[in-house]
Amino acid sequence: MSRNSREERRTFLRGLTGLLAGGAAVSMFPQLELVARALAAEPLPGNDYRALVCIFLFGGSDSFNMLIPHDTTEYNLYRTSRGGVYDAATNSSGLGIARDQLVTIADTGGKTWGLHPSCAPMKGLFDRGELAFLANVGTLVEPVTKAEVSNRTKLLPPYLYSHNDQQGLWMRGHSNRSATNGWGGLMGDRLRDSNGGGLPALPPSISIAGSNLFQVGRSTLPFAVSSAGPAVINRFRTDAGATDRIRGEALRVLVEAPSPAIMRDQYAVTGESAIVLNDSLRNALLPANGGDIATAFPAGGLAAQLRIIARLIKVSRGSAIRHRRQIYFASLGGFDTHQNQMTPGIQPALFGQLASSLAAFREALVEISSLNDVTSFTMSDFGRTINSNGSGTDHAWGGVQLMMGGAAANGGSLRGREVWGSYPLIELNGAQALGNRMVMVPTTSTNQMGGAMAQWMGVPAADLTTIFPGINNFSPTRVGFLG
């Protein structure tokens, strides 16, 4: 085996390090079979840093209650279709929010919109041009109208309304259920060679929410950490008691020992990199080494995830790591709101946690001088029915997602203070409302949303059709929310 071949093999194995060090699911190991198909990537020119932060809202968010029409006529249609304004005593099946309780915002065209009261922290972000919404986006094979869905004259995504299937389609960026890669991971394949510096073993994708399809590439896998940072390898620590030090040194001798067997050598390189990566990243995150931040975050799991992401961005841009492209994954669950959706502890609490966490994350990015270099966005299984099922909603299709980043007017890339896409009329038997339960047929595809972010990250236009098969079915192929 030539020296170059050995180095290429070792580079690939370092890409597996995050899987081992982070404790991700062993089920991802079949990706070893895809190494022969990994696409070559050219390093990006320049020295700029960019990161994507995906926040997956598991369960299917009723996002038409996050962003609500404020125009009197459109609001009245919304209120009627939602079964009236919710009132625990007099209208417990209503799903509407009272118009005078909405937090009003105005887009760049002067149209006013209403935010759910719990989303009040988003108002400042939107008003500064640091937040935008994408309306009625969902999984699509090709553009489709309400009539074409009803008449079954167009291809539809498989297994609509299924949590697992629709989560997978969002994470893949297309409708091939057999694909084993996500669009974040395939971006990582193409962008990884632009990283390196002080910690080349660190993959471009880092998950704070465990295993996920979104970040699985063909030659890269995510590095998994918790909201407390990289895991400590207990009972094998060289900085602990004598017994642990002995175990740690013995493990190091084993993984560093040469072996004539090729696969043993592969596992040795992977194990060695896992130990080094875990130790190096934990060291970089130490407050004594400048790895902490001062920004206060609210309580809650999402806030804790975004706080460690801010710290990881800070150290990744520093001299110890010097990465240029990163893709993060965080999540918030609980959006499968079949019952008691409108009670304070369900939808209001979820929207409140999302909004307050984003606001704190924005302040942290300002603190570490990264606001203009990071784009955060939400994805979710699907939208939910407009009509009530008694005290909640059922699985549906199109919904509203959000994007946060530095405002284009202030040196960033986000064309914020906008509602991109086509916000539908929330009315029974409306142009996009399917059936009596009012399932919204999407007018923008996940491909168009993801393609915009991939292009911003530096993925060549020629590679977009590989990452997002079917993207050319849509025009435009990319939504213009990123400059």
N, C-alpha and C positions, 0 to 999 in steps of 0.2 A: 504494500500500500504506500502511495507517495505521501510526501509530507503535506502537500496541499489537501489530499483526500482526508488525511487524519485531522487536519485543522477544520475542514468542512464538517466532518463527523462530530467533532467536539463542539463546534458552534451550534449545531442542531441540538445536541444534548443539553447545552446550556439553556436552550429555549424550553426544555422540559423541566428546568429547575423549579420554576414557580409552581408547577403541579405538585412536585414532591414536597418542597419546603412549605407550601401553603396548605397541603392536605386536601387538594381537590380530588374529585371522584376518580377512582381507578378506571371507571368506564371510559374515560377519555383516552386511555392508552392505545386503542386502535388507530389513533392518529399517526402512530409510527409507520403505518402502512402507506401513509400519504406523502412521506418524505420525498419520494421520487417525483412527485407532481408539484412540489413546492416551486413557486414562480420566483425567478431572479428579480431582485430589486436594486435599483441604482440609488445611491445616497442622494438626499436632497441638497441642492446648493444653499449656501448661506448658513447663518447661525441662529435662525429664529426658533422659538419654542412654541408649540401648540399642543393643546390637550383637549380631548373630548371627555365629558363626564355624563354617562348614561344613568338615569335614575328610572328604574323599572317599577311601575306601580302595579304590583301583582294583584290579580283578581278581576280586573276590568273596571276602570274608573268611570263613574257617571259624570263625565267632564262637561256636559252641557249644563251642569249646575256650578261648574267652576267659572266659566265665562258665559254670561247671560246677556241676551239682547236688552238694551235699555230704551231704545225707541219705543214710544207708547204703543204703536200698533203691533210691532214685533213682540214686545213684552207681553201684551194681552194674549196673543196667540200662544206664547210660551206658558203663561199662567194657566190658560184653559187646558192645554194639552197635558200639562203636568198634574192635572186634577186639582188645581187651586193651590193656594198657599198652605204650607204645612202648619198645623196647629195641633199640639198633642191632645187638647181637650175637644176641639170641634171639627178637626179635619186631619185625623191621624194618617189617612192614606194619601194626602196631598204631598206632592214632591216639589212644589214651587217655593221660591224665596220671595218675600214681599219686596216690591220695587223700592220702597223707601229704606229698605235695609241693605240694598246693594251698595258696594263701594264703587263709585263711578270713575271711569277712566275715559280718555278721549284719544283716538288714534290720530295719525298724522293728517288724515283727511277731515278731521273734525267730528267723526261719528263717535257717539258715546256708547259705552258698553258697561255692563255691571259685573263686578267680581263678587263671588260668594263672600259674605261677611268675614269668614275665617281666613280668607285670602288677602286681607287688608295689607299685610307686609309686601305683597306683590305690587301694590300701587306705586310706590316710590321707584321700584325697578322699572315698571312700564313707563312712567312719566319721564324718566331719564333716558329712555331709549335702550335700556339694558334687558328688556324682556319683550318677547313677541309670542304670539300664539299661532298655531297652524290648525285651521278648522276643518272638520270632517275628513280626517285622514284615517286610512285603514288599509288592511291587506287587500291587494287587488292583483289579478293576473293581467288584466287589460282594462281600459276605461269601460264603465258599464252604467247604464241608466236604470232607473226604477222599472221601466217597462221591460228592458232586456233581462233583468233579474226575474221578474214575474213570468216572462215567456221562456226563460231558460235558453236564450239565443246567444249568450256569451259565456265564456269560461269563467267560473267563479273559484275563489280559493277553496281548497279542500277543508272539510270539517269546520265550516263556520260555526261560531258560538261554542267551540270546545276550548277550554282553558289551555290545555297542553299544546294542542295543535296551533292555536293562534299565537300563543307566546313564541312558539318555535318559528312561525312565519315572520313575526316582527323581528326576531333576532337574526334570522337568515337574510332578511331583506328581499325575499322572493318566495314563491309558492311551491317550491320543490321540497316535499316533506322528507325525501330520502337524503338530502344534503346534510353533511355532518359538520359543516362550518358555519360560523356566523359572520356578518359583515364587518363587525369590529375586529375579529380575528384575521380575516383576509386583508383588512387594511394594515394590521400589524405585520403580516408577512411582507408587505411591500415597503413599509416604513422603518422596519427594524434596523436596516443597515445605516440609517441616519443617526442611530443612537450609538452608544459605546462609551467612550470616555473612561471614567474611573470604575464603572461597574457594568461591563458588557454582558454579564450573565443575566441581568435584570431584563425580563421581557418588556415589550412596549405596553402590554395589557396587564392591568392590575385590578383584581376584584376585591371588594370589601364585603361582598355579599355571596361568597361561596361559588360553587360551580355554576357555569352558565354557558349556553350555546353561543351567545353573542360574541364572546371573546375567543372562541376556538378557531384557530387558523389551520393552515395545512402544514406549516413548519414552525408555528409559534403557539404557545399555550399560556393562559394567564397565570400570573403569580398571585396567590391568594393570601390575603392578610385579614386580620380582624380589625375592628374599630380601635383596638388597643395597639395595633401595629403587628409586625411579624411575630409569628409564634416562637416561643422559647422551647428549644429542644431539651426538655427536662431529663435528668439522670444521665446526660451526656455532655454536661456543661464543663468547660475548662475553667470557669470563673467561680465554681461552687466548691463543695467539700471535696475531700481527698478521694472518696469513692467515685463521685461524679467525674472528677478530673481524670481518674484512671480509665473510666469507661469512655470518656470523650477522646482521650489520646488513643485508646485501642481502636475506636471507630475510625479515627483519622488515619491510623496506620493501615487499616483494612482498605479504606477507599483509595488511599494513595499508592498502595502496593501494585507494581506492574503485574500484568498477567498475559500469558500468550493467547488466552481465549478472547476473541474479539468482543463478544457480548459482555463478558465480565469486565473488560476494559471500558466498555460503554457505560455500564452501570456504575463503575468506579468514578468516571468523570462526572456523571450526573450527581452522584452522592456527594462528591467533593464540592461541586459547584453549589449544591443546595446548602451545605453547611456554611460555605464562605458567603453566599448571598444573604442568608438569614442574619448572620453575624454582622456583615457590613451594613445592611440596611438598618438594623436595630441600632447600630452605633451612630449612623448618620442622623437618626431621629432623636438622639439624646438631646435634652435641652442644653447641656453643656457644650454641645457641638453646633448649636443654632438650629436644632431640628424641631423646635416647638413654635407655637404662635400665641399671640396675646388675645386675639379676638374671642369674645365670649359667645358660646353657642347655647341654644336652649336645650332642655332635656329631650331625650327621645333617641331612638335608634338611628333614624336617618341623619339627624344632626351629628351624632357621633361618627357616622360613616363619612360625612362631608368634612368633618374636622380633620380626620386622619388623611383624607385625600388632599386637603390644603397643605398639610405638613409634608406629604409625599411629593407634591408638586414643588414645594420650596426646596427640599433637599435634592430632588431630581434635577433641578436647574442649576444646582450648585456645583462646585468644583469636584466634589466627591463622586458624582454620578455623571453629570453632563449629558443628560438625555435631551432630545429635541422633539420627539413625538411620543405621546402617551395616550392611552385609552383606558378610562376608569369605569367601573361598574358598581353601582350602589342600588339599593332597592328599599321599597316600603310596601308592606303587605296590608291586607285587610279590606281591599276594594271590592270584594265579591259580596255586595250589599243586597242580598235577597230579602233581608228582614231588618226592620227598625233603622232604615238608612238615615232618616232625618234626625234621629235622636242625637243629643250632644256628643255622645261618646263614639259615634260612627263617622258619618261623612264630615260633619263639622270638625271633628278632631283630626281626621286624616288630612283634610285640606289645610288646617291650621299648622299641622306638623310640617307639611310640604312647604308652605309659604314662609314660615319662620326659619326653617332650615336653609332655604335658598337665600333669604335675606342675610343670615349670618355668614353663609358661604361667600356671598358677594363681598362682605366686609373683610373676610379673611383673604380673599384674592387681592383686594386693594392693599392690605397690609404687606403682602409678599410681592407686590408689583406685578401681578399676573392677570388682572381683570381682563385686559385686552387679548390675552393669549389663551383663554379657556372658554369653550362653549359647552354649556350644560343643557341637557334636554331630557324630556320624559318620553317613555314608551309605556304602553299598557296592553293587556290582552286584547281588548276591544272596548267599544263604548257600551252603553247600557240602554235598555228600552226607555222611551220617554214616558210611557204610561206606567202606572203603579201596578204591582202584583198584590197589593194589599197594604204592605208597609215598606216595600223596597222595590227593586228593579231586577230585571232578568238580563241575560247575556244578549248583546246586540252586535253592532259592527262599527260604523264610523264614530269618531269622537274627536276631542280637541287635545292637542299636545302643546307643550310650551318649550321655548328655547331662551336661555339666558347667557349673556356675554357682554363684552365691552361694546358700548354704543359706537356705531360707525361715525357719528358726528364728533366723537372724542378720541379718535384714533383706533377704535376697535373694529370689528368686522360685522357685528350684528346690526341688521336693519330693523331695529326694534320700534316699539310704539306702533306696532302694526298687527292686524289680524290677517295672516296669510291664508291662502286657500279660499274656500267658498263656504262661509257659515250658512247653514240651511235655515229656512223658516221652520220653527218648531211648531208645526201644525199637523193635525190629523189629516191623513191623505194628502200631505204636501208633496212637492216635487221630488223630495228625497226620502220621504217617510214610507217605509214598507210595512204593510199589514196593520192590523188594529193596535198592536203593541208599539208601533212606531219605531222600527229599526231604521237607522239612518244609513243609506247607501253612500259609501265614501266617494268623494270627488277628487281626492288626492291620494296617491299611493305611498306606501312605506318606502318604495324605491326612490321616489322623487325627494322625499325627506332625507333619507340616508345618503343619496347621491350628492346633495348639497354639502353635507358635512365631510364626505370623503374628498371632494374636490378641495374644500377649505384646508384639509389636512395635508394636501399635496399629492394625493393619488392622481396619476396621469389619467386624462380623460379616456384614453384607450383601454384602461384597465377597468373602467366602471362597469362594462357589460359582463366582465368576469365576476366581479363582486356582486352585482345586482342583475342577474339574468332577467331579461324581459324589460329592462329599464327603457329601452327604445320603443316600447309599446305606448309610452306616455310622452306628451308634449305640453310644456317643456319637460325635459328629462330631469331637471333639478329645480326645486323651488328657490326663489331668489332671496332668502332671508339672510344669507351670509355674503358679504362683499368680497 
